[in-house]
Amino acid sequence: MSLSYEKVEQAAASVGPGPAPVLYLRDGAGVPCYLKTHYWWAYIHPRAVRLFERQWLTNLILWGNYGRLVDVIDVLPIQLDNLRRKLPPDAPVRLLRMDSTRLAVPDARYDRALVFFLLHEQPSYDRERTLGEVMRVVRPGGTIVIVDYARPRWWHPLRYLWRPLLAALEPFALDLWRRDVADLLPRARAIRHLRKQSYFGGLYQKVVATRGSGAV
């Protein structure tokens, strides 16, 4: 994946194969309505951007499992602008404003893709469409890495604290407690190899898939 940091680009929502039954759930600027309804407090409000722009807070939210991560695609300009301010001038990163359910990217463009803590924020229809798009833009033999929440072990003390918090603040996150991310990926020839690992008592999961040669 070759990236260059020059400007924020807006992807046309009409680009991409197949029907797009979820487009009516976007506002006039292309922002998903579920973000405005459920996540305005975390991503959209300017004060939220300033509040959560603290490494110690991110580390606290992830229960001490924070690493050095970079997002290059987001549907919200405020998040892309925030990232741009943090990057050094010579950073080899291009910030793209895109809807993950309709990526304005040619088929088999990338060698690898990382989906980091995105799926738990999406309704099921957006989640499945996002995974389909990720599969489409990764070349055969490429790697797809998905990191997100999972259902903790029964003995995990945070299981009983985290569940009501997720239910109140992130209403789609508990879907990943009920169904493995690996089960959402297309199988047959579309996936050549699949590996899943659990972390922190099962609270987090990492799924690594090798793209097969079959169609999605």
C-alpha positions as CSV (number, residue, x, y, z in Angstrom):
1,M,0.0,0.0,0.0
2,S,1.6,3.2,-1.2
3,L,0.5,6.4,0.6
4,S,1.5,10.0,0.3
5,Y,0.5,12.9,2.6
6,E,-0.6,15.9,0.7
7,K,-4.3,16.7,1.1
8,V,-7.6,15.4,2.3
9,E,-9.5,13.8,-0.6
10,Q,-13.2,13.2,-0.8
11,A,-14.4,9.9,-2.4
12,A,-17.5,10.0,-4.5
13,A,-20.2,7.8,-2.9
14,S,-21.3,6.5,-6.3
15,V,-17.9,4.8,-6.9
16,G,-17.9,1.0,-6.3
17,P,-19.6,-2.0,-7.7
18,G,-23.0,-3.3,-6.9
19,P,-26.1,-1.8,-5.3
20,A,-25.9,0.5,-2.4
21,P,-29.1,0.1,-0.3
22,V,-27.5,1.8,2.7
23,L,-26.8,5.2,1.1
24,Y,-30.1,6.6,2.3
25,L,-28.8,6.2,5.8
26,R,-26.3,9.0,5.1
27,D,-26.8,12.7,5.4
28,G,-26.2,15.2,2.6
29,A,-22.5,15.3,3.4
30,G,-22.2,11.5,3.2
31,V,-21.8,11.0,7.0
32,P,-23.6,7.8,8.3
33,C,-26.6,8.7,10.4
34,Y,-25.6,6.1,13.0
35,L,-22.4,8.2,13.7
36,K,-24.5,11.3,14.2
37,T,-27.0,9.5,16.4
38,H,-24.8,7.3,18.6
39,Y,-21.2,8.7,18.3
40,W,-21.6,12.5,18.1
41,W,-20.1,12.7,21.6
42,A,-16.9,10.8,20.6
43,Y,-16.1,11.8,17.0
44,I,-18.2,14.7,15.7
45,H,-18.3,17.4,18.3
46,P,-15.2,19.6,18.3
47,R,-14.8,19.4,22.0
48,A,-14.9,15.6,21.7
49,V,-11.9,15.6,19.3
50,R,-9.9,17.7,21.9
51,L,-11.0,15.6,24.8
52,F,-10.1,12.2,23.3
53,E,-6.9,13.5,21.8
54,R,-4.8,12.2,24.7
55,Q,-2.7,9.1,24.5
56,W,-3.3,8.2,28.2
57,L,-7.1,8.4,27.6
58,T,-6.9,6.1,24.6
59,N,-4.8,3.8,26.6
60,L,-7.3,3.8,29.4
61,I,-10.2,3.1,27.0
62,L,-8.2,0.1,25.6
63,W,-7.3,-1.0,29.1
64,G,-3.6,-0.6,28.7
65,N,-3.5,-2.1,25.2
66,Y,-2.7,1.0,23.2
67,G,-0.1,1.0,20.5
68,R,1.2,3.3,17.8
69,L,-1.6,3.2,15.2
70,V,-2.5,5.4,12.2
71,D,-5.9,5.7,10.5
72,V,-5.8,6.9,6.9
73,I,-9.5,6.5,5.9
74,D,-12.4,8.1,7.8
75,V,-15.8,9.4,6.8
76,L,-15.5,12.4,9.1
77,P,-13.4,15.4,8.0
78,I,-12.9,16.5,11.6
79,Q,-11.1,13.3,12.4
80,L,-8.9,13.5,9.3
81,D,-8.0,17.1,10.0
82,N,-7.1,16.2,13.6
83,L,-4.8,13.4,12.3
84,R,-3.2,15.7,9.7
85,R,-2.2,18.2,12.4
86,K,-0.4,15.4,14.3
87,L,1.6,14.1,11.3
88,P,5.0,15.4,10.5
89,P,5.3,17.3,7.2
90,D,7.2,14.5,5.5
91,A,4.9,11.6,6.7
92,P,4.2,9.2,3.9
93,V,0.5,9.2,4.5
94,R,-2.4,10.3,2.4
95,L,-5.7,11.1,4.2
96,L,-8.8,9.9,2.3
97,R,-12.3,10.8,3.2
98,M,-14.3,7.7,2.3
99,D,-17.3,5.7,3.4
100,S,-16.0,2.3,4.4
101,T,-19.1,0.7,2.8
102,R,-18.2,2.2,-0.6
103,L,-14.5,2.6,-1.0
104,A,-13.5,4.6,-4.1
105,V,-10.6,2.3,-4.7
106,P,-10.0,-0.1,-7.6
107,D,-10.2,-3.9,-7.1
108,A,-7.1,-5.6,-5.7
109,R,-5.3,-2.3,-5.1
110,Y,-3.6,-3.0,-1.7
111,D,-1.3,-5.6,-0.4
112,R,-2.8,-5.4,3.1
113,A,-5.6,-3.7,5.0
114,L,-6.1,-3.0,8.7
115,V,-9.6,-2.6,10.2
116,F,-8.9,-1.3,13.7
117,F,-11.8,-0.9,16.1
118,L,-14.3,0.1,13.4
119,L,-16.7,-2.9,13.1
120,H,-18.1,-2.6,16.7
121,E,-19.3,0.9,15.9
122,Q,-21.3,-0.1,12.8
123,P,-24.8,-1.5,12.4
124,S,-24.8,-5.0,10.9
125,Y,-25.6,-3.9,7.4
126,D,-22.7,-1.4,7.3
127,R,-20.4,-3.9,9.0
128,E,-21.0,-6.6,6.3
129,R,-20.7,-4.1,3.5
130,T,-17.4,-2.8,5.0
131,L,-15.9,-6.3,5.1
132,G,-17.0,-6.9,1.6
133,E,-15.3,-3.7,0.4
134,V,-12.1,-4.6,2.3
135,M,-12.0,-8.0,0.6
136,R,-12.5,-6.3,-2.7
137,V,-9.6,-3.9,-2.5
138,V,-7.1,-6.4,-1.2
139,R,-5.3,-8.4,-3.9
140,P,-5.2,-12.2,-3.9
141,G,-2.5,-13.3,-1.5
142,G,-2.8,-10.1,0.5
143,T,-3.5,-9.8,4.2
144,I,-6.5,-8.4,6.1
145,V,-6.1,-7.7,9.8
146,I,-9.1,-7.0,11.9
147,V,-8.8,-5.9,15.5
148,D,-11.9,-5.3,17.6
149,Y,-13.8,-6.2,20.7
150,A,-14.9,-9.7,21.5
151,R,-16.8,-11.5,24.3
152,P,-14.5,-11.8,27.4
153,R,-14.1,-15.1,29.3
154,W,-16.7,-15.7,31.9
155,W,-14.2,-15.1,34.7
156,H,-13.0,-11.8,33.3
157,P,-13.9,-9.0,35.9
158,L,-14.5,-6.4,33.2
159,R,-17.1,-8.6,31.4
160,Y,-19.7,-7.5,33.9
161,L,-18.6,-3.8,34.0
162,W,-18.0,-3.4,30.2
163,R,-21.3,-4.9,29.0
164,P,-23.6,-2.2,30.4
165,L,-21.2,0.5,29.3
166,L,-21.1,-0.8,25.8
167,A,-24.9,-1.2,25.7
168,A,-25.3,2.4,26.8
169,L,-22.6,4.1,24.7
170,E,-21.9,1.8,21.8
171,P,-25.1,0.0,21.0
172,F,-23.7,-2.1,18.1
173,A,-20.6,-3.4,20.0
174,L,-22.3,-6.3,21.7
175,D,-23.0,-7.8,18.2
176,L,-19.3,-8.9,18.4
177,W,-20.0,-10.6,21.7
178,R,-22.6,-12.7,20.0
179,R,-20.9,-13.4,16.7
180,D,-17.3,-13.8,15.8
181,V,-15.8,-11.4,13.3
182,A,-14.3,-14.4,11.4
183,D,-17.9,-15.6,10.7
184,L,-18.7,-12.4,8.9
185,L,-16.0,-12.9,6.3
186,P,-16.8,-14.7,3.1
187,R,-15.3,-18.1,2.9
188,A,-14.8,-20.6,0.0
189,R,-12.2,-19.3,-2.4
190,A,-12.3,-15.7,-1.1
191,I,-10.3,-16.6,2.0
192,R,-7.2,-18.8,1.7
193,H,-6.2,-18.8,5.3
194,L,-7.7,-17.5,8.5
195,R,-6.3,-17.1,12.0
196,K,-7.9,-15.7,15.1
197,Q,-6.2,-14.7,18.4
198,S,-7.7,-13.5,21.6
199,Y,-6.1,-11.0,24.0
200,F,-6.7,-9.6,27.5
201,G,-8.9,-12.5,28.6
202,G,-10.9,-12.5,25.4
203,L,-11.9,-8.8,25.5
204,Y,-10.1,-8.2,22.3
205,Q,-9.7,-10.2,19.1
206,K,-7.4,-10.2,16.1
207,V,-8.4,-11.9,12.9
208,V,-5.8,-12.3,10.2
209,A,-7.1,-13.5,6.8
210,T,-5.1,-14.2,3.7
211,R,-7.1,-13.2,0.6
212,G,-7.8,-16.0,-1.8
213,S,-8.3,-15.9,-5.5
214,G,-12.1,-16.2,-5.5
215,A,-14.6,-13.5,-6.0
216,V,-16.2,-11.9,-2.9
